Amino acid sequence: MNRPTILRYISILYRFSQIHIAQQLKPHKIGSGQYPFIFSVCRNPGINQDGLSERLLIDKGTTAKAVKILETGGFLRREQDPADRRVYRLHATAEGEELGKTLESILPLWQELLWKGFSRQEKEQAYSLVQRMSENAKDFLTQSVEDDDGAY
């Protein structure tokens, strides 16, 4: 019997999480793809787009599109950095802050549902193992890209 890879289950968790978050965000008229960006800006006021890309491990083009959607939707605003006029700092608007608070309540409830039936030790072990897998993937791909062209 062929056993599915762990990636199948991680993919299922991701897809169902995106569906749940999209349903919860429907009243705000944004998709689940933008939530990590607004959430990170709310938690890191004044971060710039490059910093946001690095923090989320998402390419700069995707970050630029998400920021534009959130800015157009009235959730984010850009402020020119007085020390370096080439840099724009990102801040949540009042509506963006409200969305951040909504996410602060949605995400823990979803996580609680996912952890149903797990002991504290099982939760800690699962978290630790997936975190290590993520680090392995990041290290491998970072090294692969650096070997190819010297930039990540």
Residue frames as a rotation matrix with the C-alpha (Angstrom) as fourth column:
MET 1
0.576 0.818 0.000 0.00
0.818 -0.576 0.000 0.00
0.000 0.000 -1.000 0.00
ASN 2
-0.403 -0.679 0.614 1.37
0.656 -0.682 -0.323 3.39
0.638 0.273 0.720 -1.01
ARG 3
0.144 0.368 -0.919 1.15
0.915 -0.404 -0.018 5.88
-0.378 -0.838 -0.394 1.80
PRO 4
0.747 0.141 0.649 0.56
0.453 -0.823 -0.343 9.53
0.486 0.550 -0.679 0.83
THR 5
-0.393 -0.918 0.047 3.44
0.649 -0.313 -0.693 11.90
0.651 -0.242 0.719 1.55
ILE 6
-0.269 0.223 -0.937 3.23
0.842 -0.418 -0.341 14.36
-0.468 -0.881 -0.075 4.40
LEU 7
-0.969 -0.126 -0.212 3.06
0.010 -0.879 0.476 17.07
-0.246 0.460 0.853 1.75
ARG 8
-0.532 0.846 0.035 -0.42
0.365 0.192 0.911 15.85
0.764 0.497 -0.411 0.83
TYR 9
0.165 0.624 -0.764 -1.62
0.964 0.063 0.259 16.47
0.210 -0.779 -0.591 4.37
ILE 10
-0.522 -0.390 -0.758 0.13
0.534 -0.843 0.066 19.81
-0.665 -0.370 0.649 4.65
SER 11
-0.971 0.189 0.145 -1.51
0.040 -0.472 0.881 20.80
0.235 0.861 0.451 1.37
ILE 12
-0.160 0.963 -0.217 -4.93
0.669 0.267 0.694 19.75
0.726 -0.034 -0.687 2.66
LEU 13
0.012 0.098 -0.995 -4.43
0.931 -0.364 -0.025 21.78
-0.364 -0.926 -0.095 5.85
TYR 14
-0.832 -0.403 -0.380 -3.38
0.245 -0.883 0.400 24.79
-0.497 0.240 0.834 3.80
ARG 15
-0.803 0.554 0.220 -6.32
0.159 -0.157 0.975 24.56
0.574 0.818 0.038 1.36
PHE 16
0.091 0.892 -0.443 -8.93
0.821 0.184 0.540 24.13
0.563 -0.413 -0.716 4.08
SER 17
-0.211 -0.243 -0.947 -7.36
0.799 -0.600 -0.024 26.93
-0.563 -0.762 0.321 6.09
GLN 18
-0.984 -0.168 -0.055 -7.52
0.097 -0.772 0.629 29.23
-0.148 0.613 0.776 3.06
ILE 19
-0.439 0.895 0.083 -11.19
0.406 0.115 0.907 28.30
0.802 0.432 -0.413 2.49
HIS 20
0.178 0.505 -0.845 -12.07
0.979 -0.002 0.205 28.98
0.102 -0.863 -0.494 6.13
ILE 21
-0.468 -0.433 -0.770 -10.20
0.559 -0.820 0.121 32.29
-0.684 -0.374 0.626 6.25
ALA 22
-0.958 0.157 0.240 -11.72
0.136 -0.490 0.861 33.40
0.253 0.858 0.448 2.93
GLN 23
-0.084 0.985 -0.150 -15.20
0.688 0.166 0.707 32.73
0.721 -0.044 -0.691 4.31
GLN 24
0.185 0.105 -0.977 -14.42
0.937 -0.320 0.142 34.73
-0.298 -0.942 -0.158 7.44
LEU 25
-0.617 -0.551 -0.562 -12.99
0.362 -0.833 0.418 37.63
-0.698 0.055 0.714 5.44
LYS 26
-0.415 0.512 0.752 -15.80
0.892 0.068 0.446 37.80
0.177 0.856 -0.485 2.90
PRO 27
0.633 0.718 -0.289 -17.50
0.760 -0.648 0.056 40.77
-0.147 -0.255 -0.956 4.65
HIS 28
0.269 -0.632 -0.727 -14.23
0.113 -0.729 0.675 42.71
-0.957 -0.263 -0.125 4.32
LYS 29
0.969 0.225 -0.106 -14.07
-0.089 -0.085 -0.992 42.07
-0.232 0.971 -0.062 0.58
ILE 30
0.051 -0.956 -0.290 -10.55
-0.998 -0.041 -0.040 40.68
0.026 0.291 -0.956 0.56
GLY 31
0.651 0.132 -0.747 -9.33
-0.312 0.944 -0.105 37.18
0.692 0.301 0.656 -0.15
SER 32
0.956 -0.291 -0.023 -7.34
0.172 0.499 0.849 34.83
-0.236 -0.816 0.527 2.00
GLY 33
0.391 -0.854 0.343 -4.23
0.841 0.180 -0.510 35.67
0.374 0.488 0.789 -0.04
GLN 34
0.111 -0.328 0.938 -3.98
0.001 -0.944 -0.330 39.14
0.994 0.038 -0.105 1.47
TYR 35
0.914 0.404 0.042 -4.41
-0.017 -0.064 0.998 38.24
0.406 -0.912 -0.052 5.12
PRO 36
0.429 -0.788 -0.442 -0.75
0.902 0.348 0.255 37.45
-0.047 -0.508 0.860 5.90
PHE 37
-0.366 -0.595 0.715 0.24
0.671 -0.702 -0.241 40.88
0.645 0.392 0.656 4.58
ILE 38
0.209 0.504 0.838 -2.23
-0.261 -0.797 0.544 42.96
0.943 -0.332 -0.035 6.59
PHE 39
0.931 0.116 -0.345 -1.62
0.259 0.457 0.851 40.78
0.256 -0.882 0.396 9.64
SER 40
0.130 -0.975 -0.181 2.15
0.986 0.146 -0.076 41.37
0.100 -0.168 0.981 9.40
VAL 41
-0.383 -0.227 0.896 1.77
0.300 -0.947 -0.112 45.11
0.874 0.226 0.431 8.88
CYS 42
0.624 0.669 0.403 -0.53
-0.222 -0.343 0.913 45.33
0.749 -0.659 -0.066 11.91
ARG 43
0.883 -0.323 -0.341 2.06
0.465 0.506 0.726 43.48
-0.062 -0.800 0.597 13.97
ASN 44
-0.142 -0.987 -0.077 5.00
0.878 -0.161 0.451 45.43
-0.458 -0.003 0.889 12.49
PRO 45
0.844 0.528 -0.097 3.86
0.431 -0.774 -0.463 49.00
-0.320 0.349 -0.881 11.81
GLY 46
0.617 -0.589 -0.522 6.24
-0.592 -0.785 0.185 50.87
-0.519 0.195 -0.832 9.54
ILE 47
-0.042 -0.610 0.792 7.67
0.286 0.752 0.594 47.79
-0.957 0.252 0.143 7.85
ASN 48
-0.202 -0.032 -0.979 8.63
-0.834 -0.519 0.189 48.33
-0.514 0.854 0.078 4.22
GLN 49
0.708 0.583 -0.399 7.69
-0.706 0.560 -0.433 46.03
-0.029 0.588 0.808 1.31
ASP 50
0.014 -0.777 -0.629 11.09
-0.512 0.535 -0.672 44.37
0.859 0.331 -0.391 1.17
GLY 51
-0.781 -0.279 0.559 10.92
-0.620 0.235 -0.749 43.64
0.077 -0.931 -0.357 4.89
LEU 52
0.154 0.934 0.322 7.42
-0.839 0.296 -0.457 42.28
-0.522 -0.200 0.829 4.44
SER 53
0.601 -0.008 -0.799 8.61
-0.627 0.615 -0.478 39.95
0.496 0.788 0.364 1.66
GLU 54
-0.453 -0.866 -0.209 11.49
-0.452 0.426 -0.784 38.73
0.768 -0.260 -0.585 3.81
ARG 55
-0.608 0.267 0.748 9.28
-0.753 0.105 -0.649 38.23
-0.252 -0.958 0.137 6.86
LEU 56
0.387 0.891 0.239 6.66
-0.692 0.452 -0.563 36.23
-0.610 0.053 0.791 4.94
LEU 57
-0.528 -0.680 0.509 9.17
-0.068 0.632 0.772 34.47
-0.847 0.373 -0.380 2.65
ILE 58
0.473 0.720 0.508 7.17
0.629 0.128 -0.767 35.63
-0.617 0.682 -0.392 -0.36
ASP 59
-0.354 -0.677 0.645 8.60
0.935 -0.239 0.262 37.10
-0.023 0.696 0.717 -3.55
LYS 60
-0.768 -0.090 -0.634 8.60
0.234 -0.961 -0.146 40.88
-0.597 -0.261 0.759 -4.01
GLY 61
-0.884 0.463 -0.058 6.16
-0.213 -0.291 0.933 40.82
0.415 0.837 0.356 -6.95
THR 62
-0.207 0.823 -0.528 3.51
0.641 0.522 0.563 38.96
0.740 -0.222 -0.635 -4.97
THR 63
-0.346 0.003 -0.938 4.05
0.865 -0.386 -0.320 41.30
-0.363 -0.923 0.131 -2.05
ALA 64
-0.964 -0.053 -0.260 3.66
-0.041 -0.938 0.344 44.35
-0.262 0.342 0.902 -4.30
LYS 65
-0.608 0.789 -0.090 0.36
0.001 0.113 0.994 43.02
0.794 0.604 -0.070 -5.68
ALA 66
-0.061 0.587 -0.807 -1.02
0.895 0.390 0.217 42.21
0.442 -0.709 -0.549 -2.23
VAL 67
-0.582 -0.216 -0.784 0.01
0.622 -0.739 -0.258 45.62
-0.524 -0.638 0.565 -0.86
LYS 68
-0.971 0.240 -0.015 -1.63
-0.181 -0.688 0.703 47.35
0.158 0.685 0.712 -3.84
ILE 69
-0.293 0.906 -0.307 -4.89
0.358 0.401 0.843 45.43
0.887 0.137 -0.442 -3.25
LEU 70
-0.011 0.251 -0.968 -4.85
0.999 0.053 0.002 46.29
0.052 -0.967 -0.251 0.46
GLU 71
-0.815 -0.312 -0.488 -3.97
0.343 -0.939 0.028 49.92
-0.467 -0.145 0.872 -0.25
THR 72
-0.833 0.549 0.061 -6.72
-0.164 -0.352 0.922 50.27
0.528 0.758 0.383 -2.86
GLY 73
-0.083 0.831 -0.551 -9.16
0.550 0.499 0.670 48.61
0.831 -0.247 -0.498 -0.46
GLY 74
0.325 0.189 0.926 -8.35
-0.417 -0.851 0.320 51.18
0.849 -0.490 -0.198 2.22
PHE 75
0.931 0.025 -0.364 -6.60
0.270 0.625 0.732 48.76
0.246 -0.780 0.575 4.60
LEU 76
0.156 -0.955 -0.253 -3.03
0.910 0.040 0.412 50.05
-0.383 -0.295 0.875 4.19
ARG 77
1.000 -0.027 -0.005 -1.32
-0.026 -0.903 -0.429 53.34
0.007 0.429 -0.903 3.56
ARG 78
0.272 -0.959 0.081 2.25
0.914 0.231 -0.333 54.06
0.301 0.165 0.939 2.49
GLU 79
0.970 -0.088 -0.228 4.32
0.008 -0.921 0.390 56.78
-0.244 -0.380 -0.892 4.11
GLN 80
0.566 -0.819 0.091 7.60
0.084 -0.052 -0.995 57.97
0.820 0.571 0.040 2.70
ASP 81
0.511 -0.503 -0.698 10.48
0.859 0.262 0.440 57.38
-0.039 -0.824 0.566 5.10
PRO 82
0.993 -0.104 -0.055 11.91
-0.105 -0.994 -0.004 60.80
-0.054 0.009 -0.998 6.04
ALA 83
0.317 -0.938 0.142 15.40
-0.326 0.033 0.945 59.32
-0.891 -0.346 -0.295 6.46
ASP 84
-0.811 -0.515 0.278 15.38
0.065 0.393 0.917 57.62
-0.582 0.762 -0.286 3.03
ARG 85
-0.221 0.796 -0.563 12.91
-0.700 -0.531 -0.476 59.05
-0.679 0.289 0.675 0.54
ARG 86
-0.550 -0.014 -0.835 13.21
-0.719 0.518 0.464 55.93
0.426 0.855 -0.295 -1.66
VAL 87
-0.903 0.164 -0.398 11.63
0.316 0.881 -0.353 53.80
0.293 -0.444 -0.847 1.07
TYR 88
-0.215 0.902 0.375 7.92
-0.635 -0.421 0.647 53.69
0.742 -0.099 0.664 1.85
ARG 89
-0.977 -0.049 0.209 6.73
-0.205 0.500 -0.841 52.48
-0.063 -0.865 -0.499 5.25
LEU 90
-0.427 0.859 -0.283 3.49
0.053 0.336 0.940 50.53
0.903 0.387 -0.189 5.49
HIS 91
-0.944 0.243 0.222 0.84
-0.268 -0.174 -0.948 51.27
-0.192 -0.954 0.229 8.09
ALA 92
-0.556 0.830 0.042 -2.62
0.817 0.536 0.213 49.88
0.155 0.152 -0.976 8.64
THR 93
-0.581 0.528 0.620 -5.50
-0.309 -0.847 0.432 52.31
0.753 0.059 0.655 8.33
ALA 94
-0.480 0.503 0.719 -8.29
-0.831 0.001 -0.556 52.23
-0.280 -0.864 0.417 10.93
GLU 95
0.622 0.727 -0.290 -10.09
-0.783 0.576 -0.235 49.71
-0.004 0.373 0.928 8.71
GLY 96
0.156 -0.683 -0.714 -6.87
-0.343 0.640 -0.687 47.70
0.926 0.352 -0.134 8.42
GLU 97
-0.767 -0.401 0.501 -6.48
-0.575 0.083 -0.814 47.68
0.285 -0.912 -0.294 12.21
GLU 98
0.083 0.887 0.454 -10.04
-0.909 0.254 -0.330 46.34
-0.408 -0.386 0.828 12.53
LEU 99
0.686 0.098 -0.721 -9.21
-0.535 0.740 -0.409 43.64
0.493 0.666 0.560 10.02
GLY 100
-0.388 -0.905 -0.175 -6.10
-0.403 0.337 -0.851 42.80
0.829 -0.260 -0.495 12.04
LYS 101
-0.584 0.257 0.770 -8.25
-0.782 0.078 -0.619 42.40
-0.219 -0.963 0.155 15.15
THR 102
0.575 0.803 -0.156 -10.64
-0.808 0.528 -0.261 40.17
-0.127 0.277 0.952 13.23
LEU 103
0.350 -0.542 -0.764 -7.70
-0.356 0.678 -0.644 38.00
0.866 0.497 0.045 12.17
GLU 104
-0.653 -0.597 0.467 -6.47
-0.622 0.070 -0.780 37.93
0.433 -0.799 -0.417 15.78
SER 105
-0.157 0.670 0.726 -9.73
-0.807 0.336 -0.485 36.19
-0.569 -0.662 0.488 16.66
ILE 106
0.703 0.463 -0.539 -10.15
-0.707 0.538 -0.459 33.99
0.077 0.704 0.706 13.55
LEU 107
0.085 -0.785 -0.614 -6.73
-0.593 0.455 -0.664 32.36
0.801 0.421 -0.426 13.52
PRO 108
-0.761 -0.385 0.521 -6.60
-0.647 0.395 -0.653 31.07
0.046 -0.834 -0.550 17.13
LEU 109
0.121 0.888 0.444 -10.10
-0.741 0.378 -0.555 29.60
-0.661 -0.261 0.704 16.82
TRP 110
0.703 0.068 -0.708 -9.13
-0.635 0.510 -0.581 27.80
0.322 0.858 0.401 13.63
GLN 111
-0.355 -0.912 -0.204 -5.95
-0.609 0.391 -0.690 26.52
0.709 -0.121 -0.694 15.25
GLU 112
-0.508 0.253 0.823 -7.95
-0.768 0.300 -0.566 25.32
-0.390 -0.920 0.042 18.23
LEU 113
0.620 0.783 -0.052 -10.19
-0.692 0.514 -0.506 23.36
-0.370 0.350 0.861 15.89
LEU 114
0.432 -0.542 -0.721 -7.17
-0.567 0.458 -0.685 21.79
0.702 0.704 -0.109 14.17
TRP 115
-0.631 -0.755 0.180 -5.66
-0.570 0.293 -0.767 20.77
0.526 -0.587 -0.616 17.52
LYS 116
0.320 0.846 0.426 -8.87
-0.937 0.216 0.275 19.04
0.141 -0.487 0.862 18.67
GLY 117
0.981 0.153 -0.116 -8.00
-0.126 0.970 0.209 15.80
0.145 -0.190 0.971 20.48
PHE 118
0.220 -0.970 -0.107 -4.27
0.231 0.158 -0.960 16.55
0.948 0.187 0.258 20.76
SER 119
0.626 -0.161 -0.763 -2.49
0.772 -0.009 0.635 16.55
-0.109 -0.987 0.118 24.10
ARG 120
0.873 -0.370 -0.317 -0.25
-0.305 -0.922 0.238 19.48
-0.380 -0.111 -0.918 24.99
GLN 121
-0.041 -0.944 0.328 2.79
-0.184 0.329 0.926 17.29
-0.982 -0.022 -0.187 24.33
GLU 122
0.014 0.116 0.993 1.46
0.851 0.521 -0.073 16.20
-0.526 0.846 -0.092 20.92
LYS 123
0.931 0.351 0.099 0.83
0.355 -0.813 -0.461 19.83
-0.081 0.464 -0.882 19.95
GLU 124
0.588 -0.775 -0.234 4.34
-0.522 -0.584 0.622 20.86
-0.618 -0.244 -0.747 20.94
GLN 125
-0.215 -0.678 0.703 5.88
0.164 0.685 0.710 17.89
-0.963 0.268 -0.036 19.14
ALA 126
0.338 0.415 0.844 3.87
0.890 0.149 -0.430 18.44
-0.305 0.897 -0.319 15.94
TYR 127
0.986 0.028 -0.163 4.68
-0.003 -0.982 -0.191 22.14
-0.165 0.189 -0.968 15.96
SER 128
0.284 -0.959 -0.004 8.37
-0.477 -0.146 0.867 21.46
-0.831 -0.244 -0.499 16.50
LEU 129
-0.183 -0.348 0.920 8.52
0.500 0.773 0.392 18.84
-0.847 0.531 0.032 13.73
VAL 130
0.592 0.466 0.658 6.74
0.801 -0.252 -0.543 20.99
-0.087 0.848 -0.522 11.14
GLN 131
0.897 -0.337 -0.286 8.88
-0.285 -0.936 0.207 23.98
-0.337 -0.104 -0.936 12.10
ARG 132
-0.029 -0.956 0.293 12.03
-0.210 0.292 0.933 21.90
-0.977 -0.035 -0.209 11.57
MET 133
0.022 0.116 0.993 10.74
0.845 0.529 -0.080 20.69
-0.535 0.840 -0.086 8.21
SER 134
0.923 0.363 0.130 10.09
0.380 -0.800 -0.464 24.30
-0.064 0.477 -0.876 7.20
GLU 135
0.561 -0.793 -0.237 13.62
-0.514 -0.558 0.651 25.29
-0.649 -0.243 -0.721 8.19
ASN 136
-0.200 -0.623 0.756 15.05
0.281 0.703 0.653 22.36
-0.939 0.343 0.034 6.20
ALA 137
0.391 0.438 0.810 13.06
0.894 0.029 -0.447 23.41
-0.219 0.898 -0.381 3.12
LYS 138
0.990 -0.014 -0.144 14.07
-0.029 -0.994 -0.103 27.05
-0.141 0.106 -0.984 3.50
ASP 139
0.255 -0.967 0.022 17.76
-0.391 -0.083 0.917 26.18
-0.884 -0.242 -0.399 4.01
PHE 140
-0.153 -0.296 0.943 17.79
0.606 0.725 0.326 23.85
-0.780 0.622 0.068 1.02
LEU 141
0.551 0.464 0.694 16.05
0.834 -0.293 -0.467 26.26
-0.013 0.836 -0.548 -1.34
THR 142
0.901 -0.306 -0.308 18.04
-0.225 -0.936 0.270 29.25
-0.371 -0.174 -0.912 -0.14
GLN 143
-0.035 -0.972 0.234 21.26
-0.191 0.236 0.953 27.34
-0.981 -0.011 -0.194 -0.81
SER 144
-0.018 0.094 0.995 20.00
0.831 0.555 -0.037 26.10
-0.556 0.827 -0.088 -4.19
VAL 145
0.875 0.395 0.280 19.12
0.483 -0.736 -0.474 29.61
0.019 0.550 -0.835 -5.35
GLU 146
0.672 -0.692 -0.263 22.40
-0.439 -0.659 0.611 31.04
-0.597 -0.295 -0.747 -4.07
ASP 147
-0.179 -0.738 0.650 24.30
0.221 0.614 0.758 28.30
-0.959 0.280 0.053 -5.94
ASP 148
0.243 0.372 0.896 22.39
0.926 0.186 -0.329 29.15
-0.289 0.909 -0.300 -9.13
ASP 149
0.301 -0.033 0.953 22.59
0.638 -0.736 -0.226 32.94
0.709 0.676 -0.201 -9.25
GLY 150
-0.655 -0.742 -0.143 23.84
0.582 -0.375 -0.722 34.29
0.482 -0.556 0.677 -5.95
ALA 151
-0.811 0.426 0.402 20.57
-0.545 -0.800 -0.251 35.86
0.215 -0.422 0.881 -4.82
TYR 152
-0.810 0.585 -0.053 17.48
0.555 0.734 -0.391 34.64
-0.190 -0.346 -0.919 -3.01
